[in-house]
Amino acid sequence: MMFVTLHATVRAGDSQADEAGGWVQEVAEELAMELGAVDPFEVGARAGKRPWGYVEVGQALFEVFEEILDPYVEDVRKLKALGYRDAATEACKGILLGLYSTDQEGIVDWLEWSPDLCSEATSTPLLALAGNVRHPGRLGRALPQSMVAFCRERLPEWPWLLD
């Protein structure tokens, strides 16, 4: 998956800006493709009456969404833990761009069930990159400057992201 590709590229010493931009786009496209491939029937099958209670469609969608997003966020954590902060930053940018394009393009029908799901999920990869941030208002200060600039430039409809 993404971690293996990024790790191999970083180990090979290929950390030029154009390669990093390629990672961002590749991760964004892969995530957007996975989110777009969510089967509404799978979500519907997870919703409804269960032995322990009732599962709302929004909750079922959130579970599917988390299952897709978690491996990407885990890759950010792994890269950061291995000391590849630049690669972790680029992977995080790709996740955010994938969430943003999925949200803004409006081509994913299931987002009608939970329209804020993509924007609300942005804190997960950002916190994985930033580490321990005790006050949400300090998130922007805990991130690399390249991430802050990326968010301001490439995610204009989410200005609150770093507040």
C-alpha positions in Angstrom: 0.0 0.0 0.0 1.0 3.6 0.3 3.5 3.1 3.2 5.6 0.6 1.2 5.8 2.9 -1.8 6.6 6.0 0.2 9.1 4.2 2.4 10.9 2.6 -0.6 11.1 6.0 -2.4 12.4 7.8 0.7 15.0 5.1 1.3 16.2 5.4 -2.3 16.9 9.1 -1.5 14.3 10.4 -3.9 12.8 13.2 -1.9 12.6 16.0 -4.5 9.7 18.3 -4.5 8.3 16.9 -7.8 8.3 13.4 -6.4 6.6 14.6 -3.2 3.9 16.3 -5.3 3.4 13.0 -7.1 3.0 11.2 -3.7 0.4 13.7 -2.7 -1.6 13.3 -5.9 -1.2 9.5 -5.9 -2.4 9.2 -2.3 -5.3 11.6 -2.9 -6.5 9.7 -6.0 -6.2 6.3 -4.3 -8.2 7.5 -1.3 -10.8 9.2 -3.4 -11.2 6.1 -5.5 -11.7 3.9 -2.4 -14.2 6.3 -1.0 -16.0 6.5 -4.3 -16.2 2.7 -4.4 -18.2 2.4 -1.2 -21.2 0.3 -1.9 -24.4 1.9 -0.5 -25.8 -1.5 -0.1 -23.0 -2.5 2.2 -23.7 0.6 4.3 -27.4 -0.2 4.3 -26.7 -3.8 5.3 -24.8 -2.5 8.4 -27.6 -0.2 9.3 -30.8 -1.2 11.0 -32.0 -3.2 13.9 -29.3 -5.3 15.6 -29.4 -7.5 18.8 -27.7 -4.7 20.7 -29.9 -1.9 19.4 -30.4 0.1 16.2 -27.6 1.3 14.0 -28.3 4.5 12.1 -27.2 4.8 8.5 -24.8 7.6 9.4 -23.1 5.4 12.0 -22.8 2.6 9.6 -21.3 4.9 7.0 -18.9 6.3 9.6 -17.7 2.7 10.3 -17.1 2.0 6.6 -15.4 5.4 6.2 -13.1 4.7 9.1 -12.1 1.3 7.8 -11.0 3.0 4.6 -9.2 6.0 6.2 -7.5 4.1 9.1 -4.7 2.4 7.0 -3.8 5.8 5.5 -3.5 7.5 8.8 -1.6 4.5 10.2 0.9 5.0 7.3 1.4 8.7 8.5 2.1 7.5 12.0 4.6 4.8 10.8 6.5 7.2 8.6 6.7 9.7 11.4 7.8 7.1 13.9 10.6 6.0 11.5 11.9 9.6 11.3 10.5 10.3 7.8 8.7 13.4 8.8 8.7 14.9 5.3 7.2 11.7 3.8 4.6 11.6 6.6 3.8 15.2 5.8 3.3 14.4 2.1 1.2 11.4 2.9 -1.0 13.5 5.2 -1.3 16.1 2.4 -2.5 13.3 0.1 -5.1 12.2 2.6 -6.4 15.7 3.1 -6.5 16.3 -0.7 -8.4 13.0 -1.2 -10.9 13.9 1.4 -11.3 17.4 0.0 -11.8 16.3 -3.6 -14.3 13.7 -2.5 -16.2 16.3 -0.5 -16.0 19.1 -3.1 -16.7 17.2 -6.3 -20.0 15.8 -5.0 -19.7 12.6 -7.1 -20.1 10.3 -4.1 -23.8 9.7 -3.6 -23.5 8.3 0.0 -22.2 11.6 1.2 -25.8 12.8 1.2 -26.3 10.6 4.3 -23.5 12.4 6.1 -22.4 15.5 4.2 -19.8 16.7 6.7 -18.1 13.3 7.0 -15.0 14.2 4.9 -14.4 17.6 6.5 -14.9 16.2 10.0 -12.4 13.4 9.3 -9.5 15.9 8.6 -8.4 16.1 12.2 -7.5 12.4 12.3 -4.5 12.6 9.8 -3.5 16.1 11.1 -3.3 14.9 14.7 -1.4 11.8 13.6 1.2 14.1 12.0 1.3 16.7 14.7 1.4 14.4 17.6 0.1 15.5 21.0 -1.8 18.7 20.7 -3.7 19.5 23.9 -5.6 22.5 22.6 -7.3 22.2 19.2 -6.5 25.8 18.5 -2.8 25.1 18.5 -2.9 22.4 15.8 -1.6 24.8 13.1 1.4 25.6 15.2 2.3 21.9 15.7 2.3 21.2 12.0 5.2 21.7 9.5 5.0 25.0 7.7 4.7 23.1 4.4 1.5 21.5 5.7 0.0 24.8 6.8 0.8 26.4 3.4 -0.7 23.4 1.6 -3.9 23.6 3.6 -4.3 27.3 2.9 -3.5 26.9 -0.8 -5.1 23.6 -1.8 -8.1 23.4 0.5 -9.7 26.8 0.2 -13.2 25.7 1.2 -11.9 24.5 4.6 -10.4 27.7 6.0 -11.2 26.6 9.6 -8.9 23.5 9.2 -6.0 25.0 11.1 -7.9 27.2 13.5 
